[in-house]
């Protein structure tokens, strides 16, 4: 074929799937926070994580602090020969350590009661959407 002066050349390149995900990821960082809408699945994940993580965090802090105080009591007895005060401090440290798991269970139960209805409603909506597809 001969080229006449009226030929049009067009090159189109689409981003690959990996590039597209990276572009979307970068774009999300610069979107205004107030206008960002959370999907139902993201909200479900966030609520579930909040229920579990808040109970974990509180019980871990309680248990670790109790163990540190218990360790101080052991040090007082074994290294400093302060037997009476070492036993007292050790018992004081053992109490929050022993209470860490029951506190975890009670906070988890309270959070499940508090957020359970919303989580169940979201799961019902998501399951119905999946069935319709």
C-alpha positions in Angstrom: 0.0 0.0 0.0 1.1 3.4 -0.7 1.1 6.1 1.9 -0.9 9.1 1.1 -0.8 12.2 3.2 -4.1 11.4 4.9 -3.0 8.4 7.0 -3.7 8.4 10.7 -1.5 6.4 13.2 -2.7 5.7 16.7 -0.9 3.7 19.4 -2.8 2.7 22.5 -1.1 1.2 25.5 -3.2 0.2 28.6 -1.6 -0.2 32.0 -1.0 -3.8 33.1 -3.0 -5.2 36.0 -0.1 -4.6 38.4 0.3 -1.0 37.2 -3.4 -0.4 37.5 -3.4 -1.6 41.2 -0.4 0.6 41.9 -2.1 3.6 40.3 -5.3 3.0 42.4 -3.3 2.5 45.5 -1.4 5.8 45.0 -4.7 7.6 44.1 -6.3 6.5 47.4 -3.6 8.2 49.4 -4.4 11.5 47.9 -8.2 11.4 48.0 -9.8 13.7 50.6 -10.5 11.7 53.7 -14.0 13.1 54.3 -15.2 11.9 50.9 -13.8 8.4 51.1 -16.6 5.9 51.3 -16.1 2.6 53.1 -17.5 -0.5 51.5 -19.6 -3.0 53.5 -16.8 -5.6 53.5 -14.2 -3.1 54.7 -16.5 -2.0 57.5 -17.2 -5.6 58.4 -13.4 -6.3 58.6 -12.8 -3.2 60.6 -15.6 -3.9 63.1 -14.4 -7.5 63.5 -10.8 -6.4 64.1 -11.9 -3.8 66.6 -13.9 -6.4 68.6 -10.9 -8.7 68.8 -8.0 -6.3 69.0 -9.3 -4.1 71.8 -9.8 -7.1 74.0 -6.3 -8.4 73.1 -4.6 -5.1 73.8 -6.1 -4.5 77.2 -5.4 -8.1 78.4 -1.9 -8.0 77.1 -1.1 -4.7 78.9 -2.6 -6.1 82.1 -0.7 -9.4 81.9 2.6 -7.8 81.0 2.4 -5.2 83.7 1.5 -8.0 86.2 4.4 -10.1 85.1 6.9 -7.2 85.5 5.7 -6.6 89.0 5.9 -10.3 89.7 9.4 -10.3 88.4 10.3 -7.4 90.7 9.0 -9.5 93.6 11.2 -12.4 92.6 14.2 -10.1 92.3 13.5 -8.7 95.7 13.6 -12.2 97.2 16.4 -13.8 95.3 18.8 -10.9 94.8 18.1 -8.4 97.5 17.1 -10.9 100.3 13.9 -8.9 101.0 11.8 -12.0 101.5 8.7 -10.4 103.1 8.4 -7.5 100.7 9.4 -9.8 97.8 6.5 -12.1 98.5 4.1 -9.1 98.9 5.2 -7.6 95.6 5.1 -11.0 93.9 1.5 -11.6 95.0 0.5 -8.2 93.9 2.0 -8.9 90.5 0.5 -12.3 90.2 -3.1 -11.0 90.7 -3.3 -8.9 87.4 -1.4 -11.7 85.6 -4.0 -14.2 86.7 -6.9 -11.8 85.8 -5.6 -11.1 82.2 -7.5 -14.0 80.6 -10.8 -13.4 82.4 -10.6 -9.7 81.5 -10.0 -10.7 77.9 -13.0 -12.9 77.8 -15.3 -10.3 79.5 -14.2 -7.5 77.1 -14.6 -9.8 74.1 -18.1 -10.7 75.3 -19.0 -7.1 75.9 -17.7 -6.0 72.4 -19.6 -8.9 70.7 -22.8 -7.7 72.4 -22.1 -4.1 71.4 -21.1 -4.6 67.8 -22.8 -8.0 67.1 -26.1 -6.7 65.7 -24.2 -4.4 63.2 -21.8 -7.2 62.2 -24.7 -9.7 61.7 -26.6 -7.1 59.6 -23.6 -6.5 57.4 -23.0 -10.2 56.9 -26.6 -10.7 55.9 -26.4 -7.9 53.4 -23.2 -9.2 51.9 -24.5 -12.8 51.7 -27.7 -11.6 49.9 -25.6 -9.6 47.5 -23.5 -12.7 46.7 -26.5 -14.8 46.1 -28.0 -12.3 43.7 -24.9 -12.4 41.5 
